[in-house]
């Protein structure tokens, strides 16, 4: 045992075949890092174990290793291209260790079992050999039978970041992993046909080549369906066969869609780039245009917004040159991108172009989508009446129930922004009813999440947590990592509102691990800001500032104006707490300038609240009151009751300093009543403390 006086020891065993030397060498260093930054603060010490940790003795060597496995609290198994050598009882020692850990977990609730698969090159899957075939068969079994939760990663450095984040969450109480689901199903008739056609194509004419191409596309389409059903390994194997038999552009394009489905955006970028080049060389400009559209989406998901914009504009150019029917969705995607970057006027122009094109083509569903995007844009600007008008225009244009559910969802968010939570709840319930009837699980997850947000704003934090967990369970079942990260983030907000900073940090760290795995810079920046707010509220200002600065760099790289504003606002709070009021004011004014420029009303209200705090601490009380009241008016307009409770607290504190005790008591009582009804314990306790000071004899 490691020398760890005063700590509770948690033993972590790593199991893997011999091809993962780099990860195994990182393993003890990662545990040491987590001990330093997280575990020791919680009174815990992580001790690394592996096959070399077993003491010498008589008997079967694997049996001695098994005794070490029995000691561990967390069992971590990694697989790549090798399965290992027989142990005497199982086909490999790694398999024996895994099965032992699983049995003990079922019987004794210990150890926790984690499984990681390193991605295998596509060309190897097509002709795997015995060792890799065993790994793929095992992964098939995991997916088909829900044997265990698992994660995938692309490189040793990616696993290092992923595993560290998972460990930080685990020592704090809740591990994170993805569950894959689906029944195993093969496509032997297609693969056999491909083998025959591939052989014939070597000596026979173009007719066979055409048949080979069609059979390959059929297999690729089958792979897409398998992936949607959760049979990811089967899909990978089918694509490997298809790509080996006939790697023509349409098959490559379908493989790119598959990679997007798995959120493997870096690989998708390479694949769609390959398709675009091949299609342009073959003068298939229609396919090149579609490849460009998806290439832009992949870059956008990675947070590389400027590159995404350039690719979308290339798609517009290709679409025009192709002479084919114009594709309005390119303008829509560009509009969403500009909206994300804070270029709202550019976004509006693009959405209106999309409307005009869809009207000309008679695409009602496209027009509905365009109006919804315009509605979201106006909502972002704070023009809620114009936003509602757009959403209402979309409703009669919907051609299916799924589109109608989406409109109800957007109306729900609009009513929530207006503070009409009853109407918001009705809209989200209508959307949920439609999505449930359609068995559209992505929509159901979205609807539960938004119902959770309504509950959180109302202060019913337990109900909010329940809704977010329902949404999380659906996203986990679907394997949608972006959706999982989003719901973890909302759970973190809920716990933070309850004053439970440890659980909030767990949620934010899990979300951060997923977004790092996805390479989603916008998500990473958001999670870093959230973690920074937790550390700030806990009093660890140095760590909080580091988090905010890391987020700032990412938001600058992606030109994400809204994110930049939030970073500057958060940094201003650090400077204020430290007493550097000049730097605090400069940062906050910078945030306010950005939010006013892009029309972010909610951001403006937050900036004004922070600015009032700065002026109050600097003794400029009249200016502080004016700024607080401006924030209050914006929050009343938006219906943000949690923010209103904080605004009343700010005004009450200010009136108390000025000696206007009657006004102070009035504001503080409003804050107490509202925050108590909402379950906002930190605000309630602070307001009650100030009220008690007012009531104390002098």
Secondary structure, 3 states (H helix, E strand, C coil): CCCCCCCEEEEEEEEECCCCHHHHHHHHHHHHHHHHHHHHHHCEEEEEECHHHCCCCCCCHHHHHHHHHCCCCEEEEEECCCCCCCCCCCCCHHHHHHHHHHHHHHHHCCCEEEEEEECCCHHHHHCCHHHHHHHHHHHHHHHHHCCCCEEEECCHHHHHHHHHHHHHHHHCCCCCCECCCCCCCCCHHHHHHHHHHHHHHCCCCHHHHHHHHHHHHHHHHHHHHHHHCCCHHHHHHHHHHHHHHCCCHHHHHHHHHHHHHCCCHHHHHHHHHHHHHHHHHCCCHHHHHHHHHHHHHHHHHCCCHHHHHHHHHHHHHHHHHHCCCCCHHHHHHHHHHHHHCCCHHHHHHHHHHHHHHHHHHCCHHHHHHHHHHHHHHHHHHCCHHHHHHHHHHHHCCCCCHHHHHHHHHHHHHHHHHHCCHHHHHHHHHHHHHHHHHCCCHHHHHHHHHHHHHHHHHHCCHHHHHHHHHHHHHHHHHHCCHHHHHHHHHHHHHHHHHCCCHHHHHHHHHHHHHHHHHHCCHHHHHHHHHHHHHHHHHHCCHHHHHHHHHHHHHHHHHHCCHHHHHHHHHHHHHHHHHHCCHHHHHHHHHHHHHHHHHHCCHHHHHHHHHHHHHHHHHCCCHHHHHHHHHHHHHHHHHHCCHHHHHHHHHHHHHHHHHHCCHHHHHHHHHHHHHHHHHHCCHHHHHHHHHHHHHHHCCC
